Amino acid sequence: MKNSLYLLLLLAGFQAQASHLSGGYIRVAPVPGQALTYTISTIVFADPQAVATRELVSLSLCLGDGTTQVVNRKSQSTTAPDGLATALLFETTYTYPGAGTYTPTVVLTNRSGLLNIPSSITSLLALTTTFIISNAFTNQTPVAASPVGGIRVGVNQRAVISLRATDADGDSLVYSLTRPLTAVTPGGCSSSILSGYLFPNEVTQQGTFVLNGRTGELIWNAPTRQGQYDIAVYINEYRNGINISQTLEEISLFAVDQPGTPVTIPAYEPASTAGIVTAVEELRDASMQLSVFPNPVEENLQVVVQSNTPSVMVVQLFDTSGRQIHRLGSRTAVRRHEQVIGMGSLSAGTYLIRAEIAGRILMEKVVKK
């Protein structure tokens, strides 16, 4: 009996030390007066009491052009009201080789234990941000509204949560639920969708879980089981109809027993990665479109690019390290360009399709199964 109790205490201590990361995101901003030079900030949310948090003094950052850099921790601030979570800031500057589309990526060990991710403490945490460096404009990606200590919601109570980010450039932002990313190797540059992930209302198959794509308002109606959940949100940034960045933020939701009026739980509806989108179409340039299918893809990816005005079109495929895998375009100005990209030989993970149409850029992420 004593040996069993000792083992349980030992395992509990190990989990307290090992499982401590609860989310984060990557932000990119240009350095004034230094062309192609950007400050890249990785914000990681963690348990300040965990030994592993104190030992996380540096991380490996894939910069998106095939280069990897070890970045030291710049600061730590415990701002959660209950003192149970802290924000770790890892910051560096880097000069990119030229205009292009880049995806900085961080892969870390030690996720927190989560109700909606099976074996979460053994699953790696991957954070990515895709952004464009253009000769025509400068841009800084949005500041996410992620609260350091996660979000507390009441069991059997309707939760209304604002995830509205801020953007210093005044660009338009569109929000969508997504599944978290993971990877095979810590510190690597490749990521893929975390298999087995459940949206919070899928855990008990009750109620609704909806994100308004225009306002960033998340409504969970309503949590029925106490515990810690994980959510992942894409923040897409638009300027003049062009999708110029996509930031992945990961946040914890804590369903707790707290004072309030219980609600009648509505009928179960699966959560959507599209969410409720109102008045968003004007953010996209309707004169040009990029379509990819199927997505996720196993073998052949069909790519269709269309424009109201005849244009020369170029399609590129990149991996998350920024390596160009495929490039093919129309030889003359056309309104519609189609091509098939064979992806059967590529490793499973996330890839980026980039289409250039008369100097305008469209992007879509593709998941290879």
C-alpha positions in Angstrom: 0.0 0.0 0.0 2.8 2.4 0.9 4.6 1.6 -2.3 1.5 2.2 -4.3 0.9 5.6 -2.6 4.6 6.5 -3.2 4.2 5.7 -6.9 1.1 7.8 -7.2 2.8 10.7 -5.6 5.8 10.3 -7.8 3.7 10.2 -10.9 1.7 13.3 -9.8 5.0 15.2 -9.1 6.3 14.2 -12.6 3.2 15.4 -14.3 3.3 18.7 -12.4 6.8 19.2 -13.6 6.4 17.9 -17.2 3.0 19.2 -18.3 3.0 23.0 -18.1 2.5 24.7 -21.5 -1.0 26.1 -22.1 -0.7 27.9 -25.4 0.8 31.0 -27.0 1.4 32.6 -30.4 4.0 34.2 -32.6 4.1 37.9 -33.5 6.1 39.6 -36.2 6.9 43.3 -36.6 9.3 45.2 -38.9 12.3 47.0 -37.4 11.9 50.7 -38.4 14.6 51.9 -40.9 16.0 48.4 -41.5 14.7 46.9 -44.7 13.8 43.2 -44.5 14.6 43.1 -40.7 11.9 41.9 -38.4 11.4 41.4 -34.6 9.9 38.0 -34.0 8.3 37.5 -30.6 7.2 34.1 -29.4 4.8 34.3 -26.4 4.3 31.0 -24.5 1.8 30.5 -21.7 3.0 28.2 -18.9 2.6 27.2 -15.3 5.0 29.3 -13.2 5.2 26.6 -10.5 6.5 24.0 -12.8 10.2 23.2 -12.8 10.1 22.8 -16.6 8.9 26.4 -16.9 12.0 27.7 -15.0 14.2 25.5 -17.2 12.7 26.8 -20.5 15.2 29.5 -20.9 15.6 29.2 -24.7 13.8 27.7 -27.7 14.5 26.8 -31.3 12.8 29.1 -33.8 12.4 28.2 -37.4 12.4 31.5 -39.3 10.6 30.3 -42.4 13.5 30.6 -44.9 15.3 27.4 -43.9 17.2 29.1 -41.1 16.8 28.0 -37.5 17.9 30.2 -34.5 18.1 29.6 -30.8 16.3 32.4 -29.0 16.8 33.2 -25.4 14.0 34.1 -23.0 13.7 37.8 -22.7 11.2 38.1 -19.9 8.6 36.4 -17.7 5.5 38.1 -16.2 2.9 36.4 -14.0 -0.3 38.4 -14.8 -3.0 35.8 -14.3 -5.2 36.9 -11.3 -4.8 33.6 -9.5 -1.0 33.5 -10.2 -1.4 30.1 -11.9 0.0 31.1 -15.3 2.7 33.2 -16.7 3.7 34.6 -20.1 7.2 33.7 -21.3 8.6 36.1 -24.0 11.3 34.9 -26.5 12.4 37.6 -28.8 14.9 38.0 -31.6 15.5 40.1 -34.8 16.3 38.6 -38.2 17.0 40.0 -41.6 15.2 38.0 -44.4 16.8 37.5 -47.8 14.1 39.3 -49.7 10.4 39.7 -50.4 8.3 36.5 -50.0 6.0 34.5 -47.8 7.5 33.1 -44.5 6.2 30.9 -41.7 8.1 31.2 -38.4 7.5 28.0 -36.4 8.2 26.9 -32.8 7.7 23.3 -31.6 7.8 22.6 -27.8 7.4 19.7 -25.4 5.2 19.5 -22.3 1.6 20.4 -23.1 -0.7 20.7 -20.2 -3.2 17.9 -19.4 -6.4 18.7 -21.4 -9.8 17.1 -21.6 -10.2 17.5 -25.3 -6.8 16.3 -26.4 -6.1 12.6 -25.8 -2.6 12.0 -24.4 -2.0 15.8 -24.5 1.0 15.8 -22.2 2.9 13.6 -24.7 1.8 15.7 -27.7 4.1 18.5 -28.9 2.9 22.1 -29.1 3.5 23.8 -32.4 2.9 27.6 -33.0 3.1 29.2 -36.4 2.5 32.6 -38.1 2.6 33.1 -41.8 3.3 36.6 -43.1 4.2 38.4 -46.4 7.2 40.6 -46.9 6.4 42.9 -49.8 8.3 45.6 -51.6 5.1 47.5 -51.8 4.1 47.7 -48.1 5.3 46.9 -44.5 3.2 45.1 -42.0 3.1 43.9 -38.4 1.0 41.0 -37.4 -1.9 41.4 -34.9 -1.5 41.3 -31.1 -3.7 38.4 -29.9 -6.2 38.9 -27.1 -5.0 35.7 -25.4 -5.3 36.1 -21.6 -2.2 34.7 -19.9 -4.1 32.5 -17.4 -6.6 31.2 -19.9 -10.3 31.9 -19.7 -12.6 30.8 -16.8 -16.2 29.8 -17.8 -19.0 28.6 -15.5 -20.3 25.0 -15.8 -23.9 25.0 -17.1 -23.7 28.7 -17.9 -23.6 30.4 -21.3 -20.1 31.8 -21.9 -19.4 34.8 -24.1 -15.7 35.3 -24.7 -14.0 38.1 -26.7 -11.0 37.0 -28.7 -10.8 40.2 -30.7 -7.1 41.0 -31.5 -5.7 44.5 -32.1 -3.8 45.6 -35.2 -1.7 48.7 -35.2 -2.0 49.1 -39.0 -5.7 49.1 -39.0 -6.0 46.0 -41.2 -9.2 43.9 -41.2 -9.1 40.7 -39.2 -11.1 37.5 -39.7 -11.2 34.7 -37.1 -11.8 31.0 -37.4 -11.7 28.0 -35.1 -9.1 25.4 -36.1 -7.4 22.3 -34.7 -4.1 22.7 -32.8 -0.9 21.9 -34.5 1.7 19.3 -33.4 4.9 17.8 -34.7 7.1 14.7 -34.6 10.3 16.3 -33.4 10.8 19.0 -30.7 12.5 22.1 -32.2 11.7 21.0 -35.7 10.2 23.1 -38.6 7.4 20.9 -39.7 3.9 20.8 -38.2 0.7 18.9 -38.8 -2.9 18.9 -37.4 -3.1 17.2 -34.0 -5.1 14.1 -34.5 -7.8 13.1 -32.0 -8.5 16.8 -31.1 -12.1 17.5 -30.0 -13.7 20.9 -29.9 -14.8 21.5 -26.3 -18.5 20.8 -26.8 -17.6 17.5 -28.6 -16.2 16.1 -25.3 -19.7 15.5 -23.9 -21.6 15.9 -27.2 -23.7 18.7 -25.7 -24.5 22.3 -26.6 -22.9 24.6 -29.1 -19.5 26.2 -29.6 -19.4 29.0 -32.2 -16.9 31.7 -33.1 -18.0 34.8 -35.0 -15.5 35.3 -37.7 -15.9 39.1 -38.0 -16.0 40.1 -34.3 -13.9 37.4 -32.7 -16.7 36.7 -30.2 -16.8 33.0 -29.0 -20.0 31.6 -27.5 -20.0 28.3 -25.7 -23.5 27.3 -24.7 -22.7 25.7 -22.4 -19.9 23.8 -20.6 -21.2 20.7 -18.8 -18.0 19.2 -17.5 -15.4 20.8 -15.3 -11.8 20.8 -16.4 -9.2 22.4 -18.7 -9.8 22.6 -22.5 -7.7 23.8 -25.4 -8.9 26.0 -28.3 -6.9 27.1 -31.4 -7.9 30.1 -33.5 -6.6 31.4 -36.8 -6.4 35.2 -37.1 -6.3 36.1 -40.8 -5.2 39.7 -41.6 -6.5 41.4 -44.8 -5.3 44.6 -46.5 -7.0 45.8 -49.7 -8.4 42.3 -50.2 -5.1 40.5 -49.8 -4.5 38.0 -47.0 -1.2 39.3 -45.7 -0.8 37.2 -42.6 -2.2 34.3 -40.6 -1.5 33.9 -36.9 -2.3 30.7 -34.9 -3.1 31.4 -31.2 -3.7 28.6 -28.7 -5.6 29.3 -25.5 -6.8 27.3 -22.4 -10.5 27.4 -21.3 -11.2 26.3 -17.7 -14.7 25.2 -17.0 -15.3 25.7 -13.3 -18.1 25.6 -10.8 -18.9 29.3 -10.1 -22.0 31.3 -9.0 -24.4 32.0 -11.8 -27.7 31.0 -13.3 -27.7 27.6 -15.1 -29.1 27.5 -18.6 -31.0 24.9 -20.5 -28.3 23.2 -22.6 -29.2 23.5 -26.3 -29.2 20.5 -28.7 -25.7 19.5 -29.7 -24.2 21.0 -32.9 -20.7 20.2 -34.1 -18.3 23.2 -34.0 -17.3 24.6 -37.4 -13.9 25.8 -38.5 -15.7 28.4 -40.6 -17.7 29.7 -37.7 -20.3 32.5 -38.2 -19.0 34.9 -40.7 -20.8 38.2 -41.4 -19.8 41.0 -43.6 -16.4 39.4 -44.3 -16.6 39.0 -48.1 -15.7 42.6 -48.6 -12.3 41.8 -47.1 -11.4 39.5 -49.9 -10.8 40.7 -53.4 -13.7 39.2 -55.4 -11.9 39.8 -58.7 -9.5 37.0 -58.0 -9.8 33.6 -56.3 -7.5 30.7 -55.3 -9.1 27.3 -54.7 -7.3 24.1 -53.6 -8.9 20.7 -53.2 -9.1 18.2 -51.7 -7.8 19.6 -48.4 -6.5 17.6 -46.5 -4.9 15.8 -49.5 -3.2 12.4 -49.9 -2.0 12.3 -53.5 -3.0 14.9 -56.0 -3.9 18.5 -55.2 -6.0 20.4 -57.6 -5.2 24.2 -57.7 -7.5 26.7 -59.5 -6.6 30.4 -59.9 -9.1 32.8 -61.4 -9.1 36.5 -62.2 -11.7 38.9 -63.8 -8.8 40.4 -65.7 -6.5 38.3 -67.9 -3.2 38.0 -66.0 0.0 35.9 -65.8 -0.4 33.6 -62.9 2.2 31.8 -60.8 1.5 29.0 -58.3 4.1 28.0 -55.7 4.1 25.3 -53.0 6.2 25.8 -49.8 6.9 23.7 -46.7 6.9 25.4 -43.3 10.6 26.0 -43.5 10.1 28.2 -46.5 11.6 25.8 -49.0 10.0 26.0 -52.4 8.8 22.6 -53.5 6.9 23.5 -56.6 6.6 26.4 -59.0 4.5 26.6 -62.2 2.7 29.4 -63.9 0.7 30.3 -67.0 2.9 31.4 -70.0 0.4 34.0 -71.1 -2.3 36.2 -69.5 -5.3 34.1 -68.7 -8.5 34.4 -66.7 -8.3 30.9 -65.3 -5.3 28.7 -64.6 -5.5 25.1 -63.4 -2.8 22.7 -62.3 -2.4 19.4 -60.4 0.4 19.1 -57.8 1.5 15.6 -56.9 1.9 15.4 -53.1 2.0 11.7 -52.6 5.8 11.6 -52.0 5.7 14.5 -49.5 5.7 14.0 -45.7 2.6 14.5 -43.7 2.2 18.1 -42.5 1.2 21.6 -43.3 2.2 23.3 -46.6 1.5 26.7 -48.1 0.1 27.4 -51.6 1.0 30.9 -52.8 -0.6 32.3 -56.0 0.7 35.5 -57.6 -1.7 37.3 -59.9 -0.5 40.5 -61.6 1.5 41.4 -58.4 -1.3 40.4 -56.0 -0.8 37.5 -53.6 -3.3 34.9 -52.4 -2.4 32.1 -49.9 -4.0 28.9 -48.7 -2.7 26.4 -46.2 -2.9 22.7 -47.2 -2.6 19.7 -45.0 -0.9 16.6 -46.4 -2.2 13.4 -44.7 
